[in-house]
Amino acid sequence: MITQETVLILGAGASMAYGFPSGQKLKALIWQKLANYRDEIPIAMGANIQSRVPKEQFGRSVEEFRNDLLLSPDYSIDSFLEHHSDKYRKLGKICIAEVLLPLERRQYLFDDWMLTLTEENFSSIIRPKDGHWYQYLFNQMCKDCKKFEDFSNNKMSIVTFNYDRSLEYYLLACLHAKYKKDIPMCAKVLKNIPILHVYGKLGELPELSSDPKAIIPYDNLDNYFLTKYLQTAENSIKIIHDPNTNTSPEFQKAQELIKKAKRIYFLGFGYLEENMKRLFTDYSASSVIEFGLLKEVKDRCCGTTLGISPHQEYRLRIKGLDRLQMSGRPTYFQDATIYDFLFYNAYARFD
């Protein structure tokens, strides 16, 4: 069980071992999909494409969007959409959902991991070389739990920049399988573990919500159900275009969790400056202090730095992460996969 207040800050890399794309790849997949989009996109947009003229007009607007996306230097679809109109943002969010919802598959979390251990030549979209860090985390949360209800006493919170619901789905399924309690009981226990999607998510899991307008089931939606749920997902995704987004309820809650944490782990996180500003700019002071909160909590931080350049490392050190060191040996910030960082690094403790 995790007895020290711990916050996990998750970026796109946290979900990549389970079949989800990086931020740059998601942008590319959307661009690719829009070359031959199906009817579910205009239906979700509320476009009338039954007659020739509206269909051609919609096609031109999609082509304009696709070309702008291609020429944009932004690393992610999120950054691209921040600076565009509501119409662009609506189309972009629908495309995000259309790419990601079919990747929310139970088999990527369970079946394929088993098959990699039994079939030498098994091929899958998952990345077993990265290690199953969800499994490791669940086992740390269960350790020394004397009864099922003790799981809710874990002092862990999750702040994620990802839209997918794979982690909460995994934890819920594991609780059910390990303790043989019914799903509503497992959901009640899991709700005591804050999982905060600061940019929204692909709807609410039916096991964890009673709002029928927000619910989208997990696991391999076919085309009919994908069309049905795209608009629901679009309403649940948040594209930030307000410079004071730190004052949104999600970022306010994230800052509250970070302030009281004894340990803050960045996992699969890209450390993009805008995201760091939103997490750590202190709006509580008489004057806004950029990265003020980071300087306050820097000694509690560690995490993965896989793919971080020396230039980016230098900028982060100036902003406050002065423990940052790019080295193969165990350090507070390590150039390693999430699993390797958590399992082998002496500084990544769960107790």
Residue pairs with C-beta under 8 A, 6 or more apart in sequence:
1 141
1 142
1 143
1 144
1 145
1 150
1 151
1 153
1 154
2 140
2 141
2 154
2 155
2 156
2 350
2 351
3 155
3 351
4 155
4 262
4 263
4 349
4 351
5 155
5 157
5 260
5 261
5 262
5 263
6 155
6 156
6 157
6 261
6 262
6 263
6 264
6 265
6 350
7 156
7 157
7 158
7 159
7 257
7 258
7 261
7 263
7 264
7 265
8 156
8 157
8 158
8 159
8 160
8 265
8 267
9 159
9 160
9 161
9 264
9 265
9 266
9 267
9 269
9 279
9 303
10 158
10 159
10 160
10 161
10 162
10 167
10 267
10 268
10 269
11 161
11 162
11 266
11 267
11 268
11 269
11 270
11 275
12 20
12 21
12 22
12 23
12 26
12 161
12 162
12 268
12 270
13 22
13 267
13 268
13 269
13 270
13 304
13 306
13 307
13 338
14 133
14 160
14 162
14 167
14 267
14 268
14 269
14 338
15 162
15 164
15 166
15 167
15 268
16 22
16 127
16 130
16 268
17 126
17 127
17 128
17 130
17 131
17 132
17 133
17 337
17 338
17 339
18 108
18 109
18 126
18 134
18 166
19 103
19 105
19 108
19 125
19 126
20 100
20 103
20 162
20 164
20 166
21 29
21 99
21 103
23 75
23 76
23 77
23 78
23 270
24 75
24 76
26 76
26 77
26 96
26 99
26 100
27 69
27 74
27 75
27 76
27 77
27 80
29 99
30 69
30 77
30 92
30 95
30 96
30 99
31 66
31 69
31 70
33 95
33 98
33 99
34 41
34 62
34 65
34 66
34 69
34 95
35 66
37 62
38 223
39 49
39 227
40 98
40 223
40 226
40 227
40 230
41 62
41 91
41 94
41 95
41 98
41 230
42 49
42 55
42 58
43 227
43 230
44 94
44 227
44 230
44 231
44 234
45 58
45 90
45 91
45 94
47 54
47 58
48 54
49 55
49 58
61 87
61 91
62 91
65 88
65 91
65 92
68 80
68 84
68 88
69 77
69 80
72 80
74 80
75 270
75 272
77 92
77 95
77 96
78 199
78 239
78 240
79 272
79 274
80 92
81 88
81 89
81 92
81 93
81 239
81 241
82 239
82 240
82 241
83 241
84 92
89 239
89 241
90 234
92 239
93 233
93 234
93 237
93 239
94 230
94 231
94 233
94 234
96 163
96 233
96 237
97 163
97 202
97 229
97 230
97 233
97 234
97 237
98 226
98 230
100 163
100 164
100 202
101 202
101 216
101 221
101 226
101 229
101 230
101 233
102 220
102 221
102 226
103 125
103 164
104 164
104 165
104 166
104 169
104 202
104 218
104 219
104 220
104 221
105 219
105 220
106 169
106 173
106 218
106 219
106 220
107 220
108 124
108 125
108 126
108 166
109 134
109 166
109 169
109 170
109 173
110 173
112 122
112 124
112 125
112 126
112 128
113 126
113 128
113 132
113 135
115 122
115 124
116 122
116 124
116 126
116 128
129 337
130 337
130 338
130 339
131 337
131 338
131 339
131 340
131 343
132 339
133 267
133 337
133 338
133 339
133 342
134 166
134 167
134 170
134 171
136 339
136 342
136 343
137 342
137 350
138 170
138 171
138 174
140 350
141 151
141 154
141 156
141 171
141 350
142 151
142 178
145 151
145 153
148 175
148 179
148 181
148 185
148 189
149 189
151 175
151 189
151 190
152 189
152 190
152 192
152 193
153 192
154 193
156 193
157 193
157 194
157 195
157 196
157 257
157 261
158 167
158 193
158 194
158 195
158 196
159 196
159 198
159 254
159 257
159 258
159 279
160 167
160 195
160 196
160 197
160 198
161 198
161 199
161 269
161 275
162 197
162 201
163 197
163 199
163 200
163 201
163 202
163 237
164 201
164 202
165 201
165 202
165 203
165 205
165 218
167 195
168 190
168 195
168 205
168 208
169 205
169 218
171 190
171 193
172 183
172 186
172 187
172 190
172 205
172 207
172 208
175 181
175 186
175 189
175 190
176 182
176 183
176 186
179 186
183 207
184 207
186 207
187 207
187 208
190 208
191 208
194 253
194 257
196 250
196 253
196 254
196 257
197 250
198 250
198 251
198 254
198 278
199 237
199 238
199 239
199 240
199 250
200 236
200 237
200 238
201 236
201 237
202 216
202 233
202 236
202 237
203 214
203 215
203 216
203 229
203 232
203 233
203 236
204 211
204 214
204 215
204 216
204 236
205 215
205 216
205 217
205 218
206 215
206 216
206 217
209 215
213 232
214 232
214 235
214 236
215 232
216 229
216 232
216 233
216 236
217 225
221 229
238 250
240 248
240 278
242 248
244 283
245 251
245 278
246 252
246 255
246 277
246 278
246 279
246 281
246 283
247 283
251 278
251 279
254 279
255 279
255 280
255 293
258 264
258 279
258 280
258 293
258 297
259 293
259 296
259 297
261 297
261 300
262 300
263 300
263 302
263 349
264 297
264 300
264 301
264 302
264 303
265 301
265 302
265 303
265 342
265 348
266 301
266 302
266 303
266 304
266 333
267 303
267 304
267 338
267 341
267 342
268 304
268 306
268 338
269 275
269 303
269 304
270 307
271 305
271 308
271 312
271 316
273 315
276 291
276 294
276 316
276 319
277 290
277 291
279 293
279 294
280 291
280 292
280 293
280 294
280 320
281 288
281 289
281 290
281 291
281 292
281 293
282 288
282 289
282 292
282 293
282 296
285 292
291 319
291 320
294 301
294 319
294 320
294 321
295 320
298 320
298 321
298 322
298 323
299 323
301 321
301 323
301 332
302 323
302 332
302 333
302 334
302 345
302 347
302 348
303 332
303 333
303 334
303 341
304 333
304 334
304 335
304 336
304 337
304 338
304 341
305 313
305 324
305 326
305 333
305 334
305 335
306 335
306 336
306 337
308 316
308 326
308 335
310 326
313 324
313 326
316 324
317 324
321 333
323 331
323 332
323 333
324 332
324 333
325 331
325 332
325 333
326 333
326 335
327 334
327 335
328 334
328 335
330 344
330 345
330 346
330 347
331 345
331 347
332 347
334 340
334 341
334 345
336 344
336 345
341 348
342 348
342 350
